Amino acid sequence: MMEEITETAFQIILYAGNGKSSAMEAIQEAKKDDFARADELIEEAGTELGKAHEFQTRLLQQEANGDEAPLNVMLVHSQDHLMTSMTVRDLAVEIIEIYRNK
């Protein structure tokens, strides 16, 4: 069970990291006034974060069904990484709008 939890944590970290990277890249594209590319990257960020969220949801569903996951530092880190990445994406959307409206 612990190996499965650790593997899930790595998947969450992977997809959350991809999402955060795409969101940060989108801001850079907006700085260059390439809003079409910035919008594509924000969409990509959302897709990647959605994949991470699917892994998180599976864990939540397992626990809701009485199959409690053992807590480990990697799992805690993955949750922190996902929430931070989601916040970066949300802020990137707002920053891009500021550049778009300048």
Jmol script that loads the backbone (N, CA, C; Angstrom):
load data "model"
ATOM      1  N   MET A   1       0.821  -1.204   0.000  1.00  0.00           N
ATOM      2  CA  MET A   1       0.000   0.000   0.000  1.00  0.00           C
ATOM      3  C   MET A   1       0.866   1.271   0.000  1.00  0.00           C
ATOM      4  N   MET A   2       1.965   1.247   0.771  1.00  0.00           N
ATOM      5  CA  MET A   2       2.816   2.432   0.859  1.00  0.00           C
ATOM      6  C   MET A   2       3.455   2.747  -0.496  1.00  0.00           C
ATOM      7  N   GLU A   3       3.846   1.714  -1.249  1.00  0.00           N
ATOM      8  CA  GLU A   3       4.416   1.944  -2.578  1.00  0.00           C
ATOM      9  C   GLU A   3       3.397   2.611  -3.498  1.00  0.00           C
ATOM     10  N   GLU A   4       2.147   2.168  -3.434  1.00  0.00           N
ATOM     11  CA  GLU A   4       1.093   2.736  -4.263  1.00  0.00           C
ATOM     12  C   GLU A   4       0.857   4.207  -3.906  1.00  0.00           C
ATOM     13  N   ILE A   5       0.867   4.517  -2.624  1.00  0.00           N
ATOM     14  CA  ILE A   5       0.680   5.901  -2.171  1.00  0.00           C
ATOM     15  C   ILE A   5       1.833   6.770  -2.653  1.00  0.00           C
ATOM     16  N   THR A   6       3.047   6.257  -2.535  1.00  0.00           N
ATOM     17  CA  THR A   6       4.217   7.019  -2.980  1.00  0.00           C
ATOM     18  C   THR A   6       4.174   7.241  -4.488  1.00  0.00           C
ATOM     19  N   GLU A   7       3.777   6.234  -5.246  1.00  0.00           N
ATOM     20  CA  GLU A   7       3.654   6.375  -6.702  1.00  0.00           C
ATOM     21  C   GLU A   7       2.602   7.420  -7.054  1.00  0.00           C
ATOM     22  N   THR A   8       1.490   7.408  -6.348  1.00  0.00           N
ATOM     23  CA  THR A   8       0.443   8.405  -6.574  1.00  0.00           C
ATOM     24  C   THR A   8       0.965   9.798  -6.246  1.00  0.00           C
ATOM     25  N   ALA A   9       1.711   9.907  -5.169  1.00  0.00           N
ATOM     26  CA  ALA A   9       2.291  11.202  -4.792  1.00  0.00           C
ATOM     27  C   ALA A   9       3.212  11.717  -5.895  1.00  0.00           C
ATOM     28  N   PHE A  10       4.024  10.830  -6.464  1.00  0.00           N
ATOM     29  CA  PHE A  10       4.914  11.242  -7.555  1.00  0.00           C
ATOM     30  C   PHE A  10       4.127  11.703  -8.780  1.00  0.00           C
ATOM     31  N   GLN A  11       3.021  11.054  -9.073  1.00  0.00           N
ATOM     32  CA  GLN A  11       2.177  11.464 -10.204  1.00  0.00           C
ATOM     33  C   GLN A  11       1.592  12.857  -9.963  1.00  0.00           C
ATOM     34  N   ILE A  12       1.135  13.091  -8.745  1.00  0.00           N
ATOM     35  CA  ILE A  12       0.594  14.412  -8.398  1.00  0.00           C
ATOM     36  C   ILE A  12       1.681  15.470  -8.561  1.00  0.00           C
ATOM     37  N   ILE A  13       2.872  15.190  -8.050  1.00  0.00           N
ATOM     38  CA  ILE A  13       3.989  16.143  -8.165  1.00  0.00           C
ATOM     39  C   ILE A  13       4.337  16.398  -9.626  1.00  0.00           C
ATOM     40  N   LEU A  14       4.382  15.352 -10.418  1.00  0.00           N
ATOM     41  CA  LEU A  14       4.709  15.485 -11.839  1.00  0.00           C
ATOM     42  C   LEU A  14       3.726  16.398 -12.554  1.00  0.00           C
ATOM     43  N   TYR A  15       2.447  16.073 -12.463  1.00  0.00           N
ATOM     44  CA  TYR A  15       1.445  16.841 -13.198  1.00  0.00           C
ATOM     45  C   TYR A  15       1.275  18.256 -12.637  1.00  0.00           C
ATOM     46  N   ALA A  16       1.375  18.395 -11.331  1.00  0.00           N
ATOM     47  CA  ALA A  16       1.286  19.733 -10.739  1.00  0.00           C
ATOM     48  C   ALA A  16       2.461  20.595 -11.187  1.00  0.00           C
ATOM     49  N   GLY A  17       3.649  19.999 -11.229  1.00  0.00           N
ATOM     50  CA  GLY A  17       4.831  20.731 -11.697  1.00  0.00           C
ATOM     51  C   GLY A  17       4.705  21.148 -13.143  1.00  0.00           C
ATOM     52  N   ASN A  18       4.176  20.252 -13.974  1.00  0.00           N
ATOM     53  CA  ASN A  18       3.946  20.598 -15.378  1.00  0.00           C
ATOM     54  C   ASN A  18       2.970  21.766 -15.491  1.00  0.00           C
ATOM     55  N   GLY A  19       1.914  21.716 -14.706  1.00  0.00           N
ATOM     56  CA  GLY A  19       0.915  22.790 -14.738  1.00  0.00           C
ATOM     57  C   GLY A  19       1.490  24.124 -14.305  1.00  0.00           C
ATOM     58  N   LYS A  20       2.274  24.089 -13.238  1.00  0.00           N
ATOM     59  CA  LYS A  20       2.886  25.330 -12.753  1.00  0.00           C
ATOM     60  C   LYS A  20       3.850  25.888 -13.786  1.00  0.00           C
ATOM     61  N   SER A  21       4.642  25.034 -14.407  1.00  0.00           N
ATOM     62  CA  SER A  21       5.587  25.485 -15.428  1.00  0.00           C
ATOM     63  C   SER A  21       4.865  26.118 -16.608  1.00  0.00           C
ATOM     64  N   SER A  22       3.773  25.518 -17.041  1.00  0.00           N
ATOM     65  CA  SER A  22       3.008  26.075 -18.159  1.00  0.00           C
ATOM     66  C   SER A  22       2.416  27.438 -17.788  1.00  0.00           C
ATOM     67  N   ALA A  23       1.946  27.567 -16.560  1.00  0.00           N
ATOM     68  CA  ALA A  23       1.376  28.845 -16.119  1.00  0.00           C
ATOM     69  C   ALA A  23       2.449  29.933 -16.088  1.00  0.00           C
ATOM     70  N   MET A  24       3.632  29.593 -15.597  1.00  0.00           N
ATOM     71  CA  MET A  24       4.715  30.578 -15.559  1.00  0.00           C
ATOM     72  C   MET A  24       5.162  30.952 -16.967  1.00  0.00           C
ATOM     73  N   GLU A  25       5.209  29.977 -17.853  1.00  0.00           N
ATOM     74  CA  GLU A  25       5.569  30.247 -19.247  1.00  0.00           C
ATOM     75  C   GLU A  25       4.512  31.139 -19.900  1.00  0.00           C
ATOM     76  N   ALA A  26       3.260  30.939 -19.536  1.00  0.00           N
ATOM     77  CA  ALA A  26       2.175  31.764 -20.081  1.00  0.00           C
ATOM     78  C   ALA A  26       2.370  33.232 -19.707  1.00  0.00           C
ATOM     79  N   ILE A  27       2.807  33.487 -18.504  1.00  0.00           N
ATOM     80  CA  ILE A  27       3.074  34.872 -18.089  1.00  0.00           C
ATOM     81  C   ILE A  27       4.179  35.469 -18.964  1.00  0.00           C
ATOM     82  N   GLN A  28       5.214  34.692 -19.223  1.00  0.00           N
ATOM     83  CA  GLN A  28       6.310  35.184 -20.060  1.00  0.00           C
ATOM     84  C   GLN A  28       5.816  35.520 -21.467  1.00  0.00           C
ATOM     85  N   GLU A  29       4.926  34.704 -21.992  1.00  0.00           N
ATOM     86  CA  GLU A  29       4.375  34.971 -23.331  1.00  0.00           C
ATOM     87  C   GLU A  29       3.512  36.228 -23.321  1.00  0.00           C
ATOM     88  N   ALA A  30       2.767  36.434 -22.253  1.00  0.00           N
ATOM     89  CA  ALA A  30       1.957  37.652 -22.143  1.00  0.00           C
ATOM     90  C   ALA A  30       2.843  38.895 -22.087  1.00  0.00           C
ATOM     91  N   LYS A  31       3.983  38.788 -21.440  1.00  0.00           N
ATOM     92  CA  LYS A  31       4.931  39.912 -21.392  1.00  0.00           C
ATOM     93  C   LYS A  31       5.376  40.306 -22.789  1.00  0.00           C
ATOM     94  N   LYS A  32       5.416  39.319 -23.699  1.00  0.00           N
ATOM     95  CA  LYS A  32       5.830  39.575 -25.085  1.00  0.00           C
ATOM     96  C   LYS A  32       4.622  39.885 -25.974  1.00  0.00           C
ATOM     97  N   ASP A  33       3.465  40.086 -25.351  1.00  0.00           N
ATOM     98  CA  ASP A  33       2.209  40.370 -26.055  1.00  0.00           C
ATOM     99  C   ASP A  33       1.744  39.225 -26.951  1.00  0.00           C
ATOM    100  N   ASP A  34       2.187  38.020 -26.667  1.00  0.00           N
ATOM    101  CA  ASP A  34       1.711  36.850 -27.415  1.00  0.00           C
ATOM    102  C   ASP A  34       0.598  36.188 -26.600  1.00  0.00           C
ATOM    103  N   PHE A  35      -0.577  36.812 -26.650  1.00  0.00           N
ATOM    104  CA  PHE A  35      -1.683  36.361 -25.820  1.00  0.00           C
ATOM    105  C   PHE A  35      -2.309  35.067 -26.324  1.00  0.00           C
ATOM    106  N   ALA A  36      -2.208  34.799 -27.605  1.00  0.00           N
ATOM    107  CA  ALA A  36      -2.713  33.531 -28.123  1.00  0.00           C
ATOM    108  C   ALA A  36      -1.921  32.375 -27.503  1.00  0.00           C
ATOM    109  N   ARG A  37      -0.604  32.524 -27.481  1.00  0.00           N
ATOM    110  CA  ARG A  37       0.239  31.476 -26.890  1.00  0.00           C
ATOM    111  C   ARG A  37       0.036  31.414 -25.378  1.00  0.00           C
ATOM    112  N   ALA A  38      -0.105  32.575 -24.739  1.00  0.00           N
ATOM    113  CA  ALA A  38      -0.345  32.595 -23.295  1.00  0.00           C
ATOM    114  C   ALA A  38      -1.638  31.848 -22.960  1.00  0.00           C
ATOM    115  N   ASP A  39      -2.669  32.059 -23.750  1.00  0.00           N
ATOM    116  CA  ASP A  39      -3.940  31.370 -23.517  1.00  0.00           C
ATOM    117  C   ASP A  39      -3.800  29.860 -23.710  1.00  0.00           C
ATOM    118  N   GLU A  40      -3.039  29.461 -24.719  1.00  0.00           N
ATOM    119  CA  GLU A  40      -2.791  28.022 -24.941  1.00  0.00           C
ATOM    120  C   GLU A  40      -2.085  27.412 -23.730  1.00  0.00           C
ATOM    121  N   LEU A  41      -1.103  28.130 -23.224  1.00  0.00           N
ATOM    122  CA  LEU A  41      -0.336  27.610 -22.093  1.00  0.00           C
ATOM    123  C   LEU A  41      -1.175  27.546 -20.815  1.00  0.00           C
ATOM    124  N   ILE A  42      -2.066  28.502 -20.638  1.00  0.00           N
ATOM    125  CA  ILE A  42      -2.958  28.456 -19.472  1.00  0.00           C
ATOM    126  C   ILE A  42      -3.890  27.257 -19.585  1.00  0.00           C
ATOM    127  N   GLU A  43      -4.362  27.002 -20.787  1.00  0.00           N
ATOM    128  CA  GLU A  43      -5.201  25.818 -21.005  1.00  0.00           C
ATOM    129  C   GLU A  43      -4.409  24.544 -20.701  1.00  0.00           C
ATOM    130  N   GLU A  44      -3.182  24.504 -21.176  1.00  0.00           N
ATOM    131  CA  GLU A  44      -2.298  23.367 -20.910  1.00  0.00           C
ATOM    132  C   GLU A  44      -2.078  23.189 -19.405  1.00  0.00           C
ATOM    133  N   ALA A  45      -1.880  24.297 -18.712  1.00  0.00           N
ATOM    134  CA  ALA A  45      -1.706  24.248 -17.256  1.00  0.00           C
ATOM    135  C   ALA A  45      -2.935  23.633 -16.599  1.00  0.00           C
ATOM    136  N   GLY A  46      -4.110  24.057 -17.038  1.00  0.00           N
ATOM    137  CA  GLY A  46      -5.340  23.512 -16.484  1.00  0.00           C
ATOM    138  C   GLY A  46      -5.478  22.021 -16.721  1.00  0.00           C
ATOM    139  N   THR A  47      -5.083  21.577 -17.901  1.00  0.00           N
ATOM    140  CA  THR A  47      -5.132  20.149 -18.230  1.00  0.00           C
ATOM    141  C   THR A  47      -4.213  19.347 -17.316  1.00  0.00           C
ATOM    142  N   GLU A  48      -2.996  19.829 -17.156  1.00  0.00           N
ATOM    143  CA  GLU A  48      -2.023  19.126 -16.308  1.00  0.00           C
ATOM    144  C   GLU A  48      -2.473  19.111 -14.849  1.00  0.00           C
ATOM    145  N   LEU A  49      -2.976  20.240 -14.381  1.00  0.00           N
ATOM    146  CA  LEU A  49      -3.459  20.290 -13.002  1.00  0.00           C
ATOM    147  C   LEU A  49      -4.675  19.386 -12.821  1.00  0.00           C
ATOM    148  N   GLY A  50      -5.485  19.273 -13.860  1.00  0.00           N
ATOM    149  CA  GLY A  50      -6.624  18.363 -13.815  1.00  0.00           C
ATOM    150  C   GLY A  50      -6.186  16.920 -13.644  1.00  0.00           C
ATOM    151  N   LYS A  51      -5.105  16.544 -14.310  1.00  0.00           N
ATOM    152  CA  LYS A  51      -4.568  15.182 -14.169  1.00  0.00           C
ATOM    153  C   LYS A  51      -4.096  14.946 -12.734  1.00  0.00           C
ATOM    154  N   ALA A  52      -3.403  15.928 -12.174  1.00  0.00           N
ATOM    155  CA  ALA A  52      -2.946  15.806 -10.786  1.00  0.00           C
ATOM    156  C   ALA A  52      -4.145  15.677  -9.855  1.00  0.00           C
ATOM    157  N   HIS A  53      -5.168  16.461 -10.124  1.00  0.00           N
ATOM    158  CA  HIS A  53      -6.365  16.443  -9.279  1.00  0.00           C
ATOM    159  C   HIS A  53      -7.064  15.087  -9.357  1.00  0.00           C
ATOM    160  N   GLU A  54      -7.022  14.443 -10.512  1.00  0.00           N
ATOM    161  CA  GLU A  54      -7.623  13.105 -10.644  1.00  0.00           C
ATOM    162  C   GLU A  54      -6.945  12.113  -9.703  1.00  0.00           C
ATOM    163  N   PHE A  55      -5.620  12.166  -9.606  1.00  0.00           N
ATOM    164  CA  PHE A  55      -4.910  11.285  -8.681  1.00  0.00           C
ATOM    165  C   PHE A  55      -5.287  11.597  -7.240  1.00  0.00           C
ATOM    166  N   GLN A  56      -5.406  12.879  -6.931  1.00  0.00           N
ATOM    167  CA  GLN A  56      -5.806  13.286  -5.585  1.00  0.00           C
ATOM    168  C   GLN A  56      -7.220  12.777  -5.283  1.00  0.00           C
ATOM    169  N   THR A  57      -8.105  12.891  -6.232  1.00  0.00           N
ATOM    170  CA  THR A  57      -9.487  12.449  -6.043  1.00  0.00           C
ATOM    171  C   THR A  57      -9.564  10.954  -5.779  1.00  0.00           C
ATOM    172  N   ARG A  58      -8.742  10.191  -6.475  1.00  0.00           N
ATOM    173  CA  ARG A  58      -8.709   8.736  -6.232  1.00  0.00           C
ATOM    174  C   ARG A  58      -8.352   8.427  -4.784  1.00  0.00           C
ATOM    175  N   LEU A  59      -7.371   9.153  -4.264  1.00  0.00           N
ATOM    176  CA  LEU A  59      -6.995   8.954  -2.861  1.00  0.00           C
ATOM    177  C   LEU A  59      -8.153   9.294  -1.933  1.00  0.00           C
ATOM    178  N   LEU A  60      -8.821  10.391  -2.217  1.00  0.00           N
ATOM    179  CA  LEU A  60      -9.953  10.803  -1.386  1.00  0.00           C
ATOM    180  C   LEU A  60     -11.091   9.786  -1.443  1.00  0.00           C
ATOM    181  N   GLN A  61     -11.349   9.260  -2.627  1.00  0.00           N
ATOM    182  CA  GLN A  61     -12.403   8.261  -2.781  1.00  0.00           C
ATOM    183  C   GLN A  61     -12.051   6.980  -2.036  1.00  0.00           C
ATOM    184  N   GLN A  62     -10.792   6.564  -2.121  1.00  0.00           N
ATOM    185  CA  GLN A  62     -10.370   5.360  -1.398  1.00  0.00           C
ATOM    186  C   GLN A  62     -10.585   5.533   0.103  1.00  0.00           C
ATOM    187  N   GLU A  63     -10.202   6.703   0.598  1.00  0.00           N
ATOM    188  CA  GLU A  63     -10.360   6.947   2.032  1.00  0.00           C
ATOM    189  C   GLU A  63     -11.834   7.015   2.414  1.00  0.00           C
ATOM    190  N   ALA A  64     -12.652   7.626   1.572  1.00  0.00           N
ATOM    191  CA  ALA A  64     -14.089   7.706   1.842  1.00  0.00           C
ATOM    192  C   ALA A  64     -14.727   6.320   1.874  1.00  0.00           C
ATOM    193  N   ASN A  65     -14.141   5.391   1.133  1.00  0.00           N
ATOM    194  CA  ASN A  65     -14.634   4.011   1.103  1.00  0.00           C
ATOM    195  C   ASN A  65     -14.046   3.159   2.227  1.00  0.00           C
ATOM    196  N   GLY A  66     -13.316   3.787   3.140  1.00  0.00           N
ATOM    197  CA  GLY A  66     -12.776   3.074   4.286  1.00  0.00           C
ATOM    198  C   GLY A  66     -11.379   2.515   4.094  1.00  0.00           C
ATOM    199  N   ASP A  67     -10.775   2.774   2.958  1.00  0.00           N
ATOM    200  CA  ASP A  67      -9.422   2.284   2.671  1.00  0.00           C
ATOM    201  C   ASP A  67      -8.442   3.418   2.935  1.00  0.00           C
ATOM    202  N   GLU A  68      -8.128   3.636   4.206  1.00  0.00           N
ATOM    203  CA  GLU A  68      -7.286   4.770   4.579  1.00  0.00           C
ATOM    204  C   GLU A  68      -5.854   4.598   4.083  1.00  0.00           C
ATOM    205  N   ALA A  69      -5.326   5.674   3.540  1.00  0.00           N
ATOM    206  CA  ALA A  69      -3.952   5.671   3.035  1.00  0.00           C
ATOM    207  C   ALA A  69      -3.001   6.023   4.178  1.00  0.00           C
ATOM    208  N   PRO A  70      -1.886   5.316   4.259  1.00  0.00           N
ATOM    209  CA  PRO A  70      -0.892   5.703   5.260  1.00  0.00           C
ATOM    210  C   PRO A  70      -0.285   7.053   4.874  1.00  0.00           C
ATOM    211  N   LEU A  71      -0.141   7.898   5.841  1.00  0.00           N
ATOM    212  CA  LEU A  71       0.386   9.237   5.589  1.00  0.00           C
ATOM    213  C   LEU A  71       1.913   9.175   5.554  1.00  0.00           C
ATOM    214  N   ASN A  72       2.485   9.765   4.527  1.00  0.00           N
ATOM    215  CA  ASN A  72       3.941   9.877   4.480  1.00  0.00           C
ATOM    216  C   ASN A  72       4.305  11.270   3.978  1.00  0.00           C
ATOM    217  N   VAL A  73       5.547  11.630   4.156  1.00  0.00           N
ATOM    218  CA  VAL A  73       6.007  12.980   3.813  1.00  0.00           C
ATOM    219  C   VAL A  73       5.842  13.254   2.314  1.00  0.00           C
ATOM    220  N   MET A  74       6.064  12.254   1.487  1.00  0.00           N
ATOM    221  CA  MET A  74       5.925  12.446   0.037  1.00  0.00           C
ATOM    222  C   MET A  74       4.490  12.813  -0.332  1.00  0.00           C
ATOM    223  N   LEU A  75       3.529  12.178   0.315  1.00  0.00           N
ATOM    224  CA  LEU A  75       2.126  12.486   0.046  1.00  0.00           C
ATOM    225  C   LEU A  75       1.793  13.907   0.496  1.00  0.00           C
ATOM    226  N   VAL A  76       2.267  14.290   1.659  1.00  0.00           N
ATOM    227  CA  VAL A  76       2.046  15.660   2.145  1.00  0.00           C
ATOM    228  C   VAL A  76       2.676  16.659   1.178  1.00  0.00           C
ATOM    229  N   HIS A  77       3.882  16.364   0.749  1.00  0.00           N
ATOM    230  CA  HIS A  77       4.573  17.247  -0.202  1.00  0.00           C
ATOM    231  C   HIS A  77       3.782  17.365  -1.506  1.00  0.00           C
ATOM    232  N   SER A  78       3.244  16.254  -1.984  1.00  0.00           N
ATOM    233  CA  SER A  78       2.497  16.291  -3.246  1.00  0.00           C
ATOM    234  C   SER A  78       1.256  17.164  -3.123  1.00  0.00           C
ATOM    235  N   GLN A  79       0.591  17.093  -1.987  1.00  0.00           N
ATOM    236  CA  GLN A  79      -0.599  17.911  -1.782  1.00  0.00           C
ATOM    237  C   GLN A  79      -0.243  19.391  -1.725  1.00  0.00           C
ATOM    238  N   ASP A  80       0.841  19.697  -1.043  1.00  0.00           N
ATOM    239  CA  ASP A  80       1.323  21.075  -0.964  1.00  0.00           C
ATOM    240  C   ASP A  80       1.698  21.588  -2.352  1.00  0.00           C
ATOM    241  N   HIS A  81       2.379  20.753  -3.112  1.00  0.00           N
ATOM    242  CA  HIS A  81       2.813  21.121  -4.463  1.00  0.00           C
ATOM    243  C   HIS A  81       1.598  21.377  -5.366  1.00  0.00           C
ATOM    244  N   LEU A  82       0.583  20.537  -5.255  1.00  0.00           N
ATOM    245  CA  LEU A  82      -0.621  20.707  -6.068  1.00  0.00           C
ATOM    246  C   LEU A  82      -1.338  22.010  -5.725  1.00  0.00           C
ATOM    247  N   MET A  83      -1.535  22.273  -4.455  1.00  0.00           N
ATOM    248  CA  MET A  83      -2.256  23.486  -4.063  1.00  0.00           C
ATOM    249  C   MET A  83      -1.484  24.740  -4.469  1.00  0.00           C
ATOM    250  N   THR A  84      -0.175  24.717  -4.320  1.00  0.00           N
ATOM    251  CA  THR A  84       0.648  25.858  -4.725  1.00  0.00           C
ATOM    252  C   THR A  84       0.572  26.059  -6.239  1.00  0.00           C
ATOM    253  N   SER A  85       0.625  24.972  -6.976  1.00  0.00           N
ATOM    254  CA  SER A  85       0.569  25.055  -8.440  1.00  0.00           C
ATOM    255  C   SER A  85      -0.775  25.579  -8.922  1.00  0.00           C
ATOM    256  N   MET A  86      -1.833  25.181  -8.253  1.00  0.00           N
ATOM    257  CA  MET A  86      -3.158  25.682  -8.621  1.00  0.00           C
ATOM    258  C   MET A  86      -3.248  27.197  -8.361  1.00  0.00           C
ATOM    259  N   THR A  87      -2.647  27.634  -7.280  1.00  0.00           N
ATOM    260  CA  THR A  87      -2.634  29.063  -6.973  1.00  0.00           C
ATOM    261  C   THR A  87      -1.823  29.826  -8.005  1.00  0.00           C
ATOM    262  N   VAL A  88      -0.686  29.273  -8.414  1.00  0.00           N
ATOM    263  CA  VAL A  88       0.134  29.923  -9.445  1.00  0.00           C
ATOM    264  C   VAL A  88      -0.674  30.058 -10.730  1.00  0.00           C
ATOM    265  N   ARG A  89      -1.394  29.020 -11.114  1.00  0.00           N
ATOM    266  CA  ARG A  89      -2.204  29.093 -12.331  1.00  0.00           C
ATOM    267  C   ARG A  89      -3.264  30.180 -12.212  1.00  0.00           C
ATOM    268  N   ASP A  90      -3.953  30.219 -11.080  1.00  0.00           N
ATOM    269  CA  ASP A  90      -4.989  31.236 -10.886  1.00  0.00           C
ATOM    270  C   ASP A  90      -4.416  32.647 -10.958  1.00  0.00           C
ATOM    271  N   LEU A  91      -3.267  32.852 -10.336  1.00  0.00           N
ATOM    272  CA  LEU A  91      -2.628  34.169 -10.385  1.00  0.00           C
ATOM    273  C   LEU A  91      -2.120  34.489 -11.783  1.00  0.00           C
ATOM    274  N   ALA A  92      -1.638  33.482 -12.492  1.00  0.00           N
ATOM    275  CA  ALA A  92      -1.164  33.701 -13.862  1.00  0.00           C
ATOM    276  C   ALA A  92      -2.291  34.203 -14.744  1.00  0.00           C
ATOM    277  N   VAL A  93      -3.478  33.661 -14.577  1.00  0.00           N
ATOM    278  CA  VAL A  93      -4.640  34.128 -15.352  1.00  0.00           C
ATOM    279  C   VAL A  93      -4.856  35.618 -15.106  1.00  0.00           C
ATOM    280  N   GLU A  94      -4.778  36.028 -13.859  1.00  0.00           N
ATOM    281  CA  GLU A  94      -4.985  37.441 -13.523  1.00  0.00           C
ATOM    282  C   GLU A  94      -3.857  38.317 -14.067  1.00  0.00           C
ATOM    283  N   ILE A  95      -2.634  37.862 -13.953  1.00  0.00           N
ATOM    284  CA  ILE A  95      -1.484  38.632 -14.458  1.00  0.00           C
ATOM    285  C   ILE A  95      -1.574  38.791 -15.972  1.00  0.00           C
ATOM    286  N   ILE A  96      -1.962  37.738 -16.656  1.00  0.00           N
ATOM    287  CA  ILE A  96      -2.117  37.811 -18.112  1.00  0.00           C
ATOM    288  C   ILE A  96      -3.179  38.834 -18.489  1.00  0.00           C
ATOM    289  N   GLU A  97      -4.253  38.872 -17.737  1.00  0.00           N
ATOM    290  CA  GLU A  97      -5.298  39.865 -18.013  1.00  0.00           C
ATOM    291  C   GLU A  97      -4.793  41.286 -17.814  1.00  0.00           C
ATOM    292  N   ILE A  98      -3.946  41.488 -16.824  1.00  0.00           N
ATOM    293  CA  ILE A  98      -3.365  42.813 -16.619  1.00  0.00           C
ATOM    294  C   ILE A  98      -2.531  43.211 -17.837  1.00  0.00           C
ATOM    295  N   TYR A  99      -1.696  42.299 -18.308  1.00  0.00           N
ATOM    296  CA  TYR A  99      -0.896  42.588 -19.509  1.00  0.00           C
ATOM    297  C   TYR A  99      -1.788  42.808 -20.731  1.00  0.00           C
ATOM    298  N   ARG A 100      -2.842  42.027 -20.843  1.00  0.00           N
ATOM    299  CA  ARG A 100      -3.736  42.134 -22.005  1.00  0.00           C
ATOM    300  C   ARG A 100      -4.438  43.497 -22.024  1.00  0.00           C
ATOM    301  N   ASN A 101      -4.735  44.035 -20.873  1.00  0.00           N
ATOM    302  CA  ASN A 101      -5.495  45.290 -20.781  1.00  0.00           C
ATOM    303  C   ASN A 101      -4.646  46.532 -20.612  1.00  0.00           C
ATOM    304  N   LYS A 102      -3.331  46.382 -20.687  1.00  0.00           N
ATOM    305  CA  LYS A 102      -2.477  47.554 -20.476  1.00  0.00           C
ATOM    306  C   LYS A 102      -2.487  48.490 -21.678  1.00  0.00           C
TER     307      LYS A 102
END
end "model"
wireframe off; spacefill off
backbone 0.3
color backbone group
